Amino acid sequence: MENSTKYWAFLLSTKPGYTGSTAKSIGDGSSKDDLTQAYRAPFLIYPARQGDHYLYTDPNLLVFVNAEDKVAGWTLYTVVGVSGN
């Protein structure tokens, strides 16, 4: 029998200039050291042209750290599997 599960990703990202912070008080301009102190080491770091994306799995959080090692936005995410035909 073929697996017919479909997966959906739901994303909620900060927009440029967002002044709020995460549940652990990390916001735009926070240092990379503050980020890793609050959330520990990321599950994975994805390099980007102008910085790095820090992927966390608990909580489901993706943080962009710019070339100056400062937080420059983040995304909350979840992935949901739905079985179907």
N, C-alpha and C positions, 0 to 999 in steps of 0.2 A: 504494500500500500504506500502510495506517495505521501510525503509530508506536505500538507497544504497550509501550514501555518504562515500567516502573513505578519510581518513586523512593522510597527509604526514607531517613529521617533518623534517625541514632542520636545520642543526646545523653547526656552524663554531666555532671551538675551538682554543685556543692558544696552542702552543706546548711548552714543557719544554724549558726554557731558553729564551722565547720570551721577547724582550726588549721594545715593544711598550706599549701603554696605551689605555684606553677606551676614549670615547668622553669627559668624565669628569675627565681625567688625573689620573685614577686609574690604577696601574700596579702591576706586581709581586713585593711583598714586601711591598705594601701599607698596612697600618693598618686597622683593622676591623672598628675602629672609623672613619678613613678617608673615607672608603667605605660607611658607613651609613650616614655620613655627606654629601657626594656627591649625593648619590642615595636615601637617607631616609631609613625608615624601609623596609625590604624586605616583599614581599607578604607571603612568607613561608620560613622556615629554615629547611632543611633536614639534620639530623645528619649523619655523615659518620665515618668510623673507625679512620681516621686521621684528622678530622676537621668537618666542616659543609659546606653545599651548600646553598647559599643565592639565592632564586628565586625572580626575579623582573619581573613584567609584563608590565611595561612602563618605560624604554624600555624592550624588551624581552631579558633578561640577566640572566645568571646563573653563580654565582661567587663561586669558592672554596676558603674557608678560612681555613688555616691549624691549627694545634693544638697550634701554637704560635700566633694565631689571626692575621696572615698576609695573604694577598691575594696571592694565588698560582696558578692562572689561571682562565680563564672564557670562557664562551660559549655564543655566540649570537644565537638566535633561532627564528623560526617562524613555525607556524602550518597552513597548507592550507587544506581546505576541497574541494574535487572534487566530484561532483555528477556523477554517472555513473550507468551502468547496472549490 
